[in-house]
Amino acid sequence: ATATATATGTGVPSQTSFHHEDSMDVDVGQGGIQITLQDSSRVCVLKGHDKDVFVCAWNPVCDVLASGSGDSTTRLWDCTHSGEGNSLATLQHASSVENCDVTSMEWNHDGTLLATGFSDGKAKIWARDGSLVRCLAQHLGPLLTVKWNRKGNFIASGGCDCNVIVWEAQTGEVKQQFHFHRAPVLDIDWQNNTSLASCSTDKLIHICKLGQDRSLRTFEGHEQDVYGEVGSERNLSRFLFGRYDSQDLVSKRRQLASHS
């Protein structure tokens, strides 16, 4: 194992030499992450997780990378320099579920808050310094996706209970639940601050809008599970949907969904 002592620092780098908008590869695996720039001149290796690393997400305003693992932790990494990455904070998710996985994560638009989803059905909001802001508990099965709207006032979550839940980020209260899917929800994408799309192992894509109790549009045609989607802010009907068979996270999602 590559375990290291838990870091509890609260600082965020003020100077950057490792710009995440540059062309680079991010590889995740058992207990670590490696970031390689296109010219291979700088490599940042991040070690500390005890189990497989399933997800990672760049902070949109600074060179901090968040990573989520099967060891029930999310780690925040300082990636401003090459070499061994510095762990800024370890976000421990206390769960009654054995081997609780971090299955999804996303920063809000201004990089001040991180949302994470877990295989015990909970979601959490963390500050950039690693402190817990609030816990979101309503789902009845593992979470597979959490997504912020652009404004940052709502978080949408979906998982193995077939539901999409929209949360008030400031209070943690449920804004609305959508019960349109007949199978686990694998991904969500906001089209704007009030409309979103969700896709599922039921092979359907639903377009939903806050305040509406019916799906605005339903797309069907995929012959197998729909894993990902990208929304356009210009046109509600312009969504792209894809299927990715070889990714480890997809395999993990399929495994979680099959046990729901």
C-alpha positions in Angstrom: 0.0 0.0 0.0 1.1 3.6 -0.5 -0.5 5.1 2.5 0.9 8.3 3.9 0.1 10.4 6.9 -3.2 12.4 6.6 -2.6 16.0 5.7 -4.8 18.6 7.2 -3.5 21.8 5.6 -6.0 24.4 4.6 -3.9 26.5 2.1 -4.5 26.8 -1.6 -1.5 27.6 -3.8 -1.2 31.2 -4.8 1.5 30.7 -7.4 1.2 28.1 -10.2 3.7 26.5 -12.5 1.6 23.4 -13.3 -1.3 24.9 -15.3 -4.1 22.4 -15.8 -5.3 24.1 -18.9 -2.1 22.8 -20.6 -2.2 19.6 -22.6 -1.7 16.7 -20.2 -2.7 13.2 -19.3 -4.2 12.2 -16.0 -4.0 8.5 -15.2 -5.7 7.0 -12.1 -5.2 3.6 -10.7 -4.5 1.6 -7.6 -3.6 4.1 -4.8 -2.2 6.8 -7.0 -2.5 9.4 -9.8 0.1 10.4 -12.3 -0.1 13.7 -14.3 2.1 13.9 -17.4 2.4 17.0 -19.6 2.4 16.5 -23.3 6.2 17.2 -23.6 6.8 14.7 -20.7 9.1 17.3 -19.1 7.1 17.6 -15.9 5.4 14.7 -14.1 3.4 15.0 -10.8 2.8 11.8 -9.0 0.2 11.8 -6.3 0.3 8.9 -3.8 -1.7 8.3 -0.6 -4.9 6.4 -1.4 -5.1 2.9 0.0 -7.4 1.5 -2.7 -8.4 2.1 -6.3 -8.8 5.7 -7.4 -12.1 6.0 -9.3 -12.5 9.7 -10.0 -10.6 13.0 -10.1 -11.5 16.6 -10.8 -9.5 19.8 -11.3 -10.4 22.9 -9.4 -11.4 25.4 -12.1 -9.5 28.3 -10.7 -6.3 26.9 -9.2 -4.0 23.9 -9.6 -5.7 21.8 -7.0 -6.8 18.3 -8.0 -9.4 16.3 -6.1 -9.4 12.5 -6.2 -11.8 9.9 -4.9 -11.1 6.3 -3.9 -12.4 3.0 -2.7 -10.8 3.8 0.6 -13.7 6.2 1.5 -11.6 9.3 1.2 -11.3 12.3 -1.1 -7.9 13.9 -1.3 -7.0 17.5 -2.3 -3.6 17.8 -4.0 -1.3 20.7 -4.7 -0.2 20.2 -8.3 1.7 23.4 -8.8 5.1 21.7 -9.1 6.4 18.5 -10.7 7.6 15.5 -8.5 5.7 14.2 -5.5 2.4 16.0 -5.1 1.5 17.6 -1.8 -1.7 16.4 -0.1 -3.5 19.5 1.1 -6.3 17.7 2.9 -7.8 14.3 3.3 -11.6 14.3 3.4 -12.8 11.3 5.3 -16.3 10.0 4.7 -17.5 8.1 7.8 -19.9 5.4 6.7 -21.6 2.4 8.1 -21.1 0.7 4.8 -18.0 -1.4 4.5 -15.6 -0.4 1.7 -17.6 2.7 0.8 -16.4 4.1 -2.6 -16.2 7.7 -3.7 -18.1 7.3 -7.0 -18.4 10.9 -8.3 -17.3 14.4 -7.7 -17.4 17.9 -9.2 -16.3 21.4 -8.2 -18.7 24.3 -8.5 -18.0 27.0 -11.2 -15.9 29.3 -9.0 -13.9 26.5 -7.3 -15.0 27.2 -3.8 -17.0 24.0 -3.1 -16.6 20.4 -4.1 -19.5 17.9 -4.3 -18.8 14.2 -3.8 -21.0 11.2 -4.1 -20.6 7.8 -2.4 -21.7 4.2 -2.8 -23.7 4.4 0.5 -26.1 6.8 -1.2 -24.9 10.0 0.5 -23.5 13.2 -1.1 -21.4 15.8 0.6 -20.3 19.3 0.0 -16.8 20.4 1.0 -15.1 23.7 1.2 -11.9 24.2 -0.8 -9.9 23.9 2.5 -11.3 20.4 3.0 -13.9 21.2 5.7 -17.3 19.6 5.5 -20.1 22.0 4.6 -23.1 19.7 4.6 -24.3 16.1 4.0 -27.0 15.3 1.5 -28.9 12.1 2.4 -32.0 11.1 0.6 -31.0 8.4 -2.0 -31.8 4.8 -1.3 -28.9 3.3 -3.2 -25.3 4.1 -4.3 -24.7 7.4 -6.0 -23.2 7.4 -9.5 -23.2 11.1 -10.4 -23.2 14.5 -8.8 -23.4 17.7 -10.9 -23.5 21.5 -10.1 -25.5 23.9 -12.2 -23.5 26.8 -13.5 -24.9 29.3 -11.0 -23.9 27.0 -8.1 -27.2 27.2 -6.3 -28.3 23.6 -7.2 -26.7 20.2 -7.1 -28.2 17.3 -9.0 -27.5 13.7 -8.0 -28.4 10.4 -9.5 -27.8 6.7 -8.7 -29.0 3.2 -8.3 -32.4 4.1 -6.8 -33.4 5.3 -10.3 -34.0 8.9 -9.0 -32.6 12.3 -9.8 -32.6 14.6 -6.9 -31.9 18.4 -7.1 -30.6 19.9 -3.9 -30.4 23.5 -2.6 -26.7 23.9 -2.2 -27.0 26.6 0.5 -29.4 24.7 2.8 -29.0 21.1 1.7 -32.7 20.7 1.3 -34.3 18.8 -1.6 -35.6 21.2 -4.3 -37.2 18.5 -6.4 -37.1 14.8 -7.2 -37.5 13.3 -10.7 -38.7 9.7 -10.9 -38.6 9.2 -14.7 -36.1 6.4 -15.0 -36.8 2.7 -14.5 -33.1 1.7 -13.9 -30.0 3.3 -12.3 -29.1 6.8 -13.3 -25.5 6.9 -14.6 -25.0 10.5 -15.5 -26.5 14.0 -15.4 -25.7 17.2 -17.2 -27.2 20.7 -16.7 -28.4 22.5 -19.8 -28.7 25.8 -17.9 -29.5 26.7 -14.3 -32.9 25.1 -14.2 -32.9 22.3 -16.9 -30.9 19.1 -17.0 -30.6 15.8 -18.8 -30.2 12.4 -17.2 -29.3 9.0 -18.7 -29.7 5.5 -17.4 -29.2 1.8 -17.8 -32.8 1.8 -19.0 -31.3 3.2 -22.3 -33.4 6.4 -22.0 -32.4 10.1 -21.7 -34.8 12.4 -20.1 -34.8 16.3 -20.2 -36.2 17.7 -17.0 -36.9 21.2 -15.7 -37.3 22.4 -12.2 -40.9 23.1 -11.4 -42.1 20.6 -14.0 -43.4 17.2 -12.9 -43.1 15.7 -16.3 -40.1 15.0 -18.6 -39.9 17.7 -21.2 -38.4 15.3 -23.8 -37.4 11.7 -23.8 -34.8 10.3 -26.1 -34.5 6.6 -26.9 -32.6 4.6 -29.5 -29.4 3.3 -27.7 -29.3 -0.5 -27.6 -27.3 -0.6 -24.4 -26.7 1.5 -21.3 -26.2 5.2 -21.8 -23.2 6.3 -19.8 -22.4 10.0 -20.6 -23.8 13.2 -21.9 -22.9 16.8 -22.7 -25.4 19.6 -22.7 -25.5 22.7 -24.9 -26.4 26.0 -23.3 -27.8 27.3 -26.7 -30.4 24.7 -27.5 -32.3 22.4 -25.2 -32.5 19.7 -27.8 -28.7 19.6 -28.5 -27.4 16.9 -26.3 -24.7 14.4 -27.2 -24.8 11.0 -25.7 -22.1 8.4 -25.7 -21.3 4.9 -24.7 -17.9 3.9 -23.3 -17.2 0.3 -22.8 -13.6 0.2 -21.7 -13.3 2.7 -18.8 -12.8 1.3 -15.3 -15.3 3.7 -13.8 -18.0 2.5 -16.2 -17.2 -1.0 -15.1 -17.6 0.1 -11.5 -20.8 1.9 -12.2 -22.2 -1.2 -14.0 -21.2 -3.3 -11.0 -22.9 -1.0 -8.5 -26.0 -0.8 -10.7 -26.3 -4.5 -11.0 -26.3 -4.9 -7.2 -29.1 -2.3 -6.8 
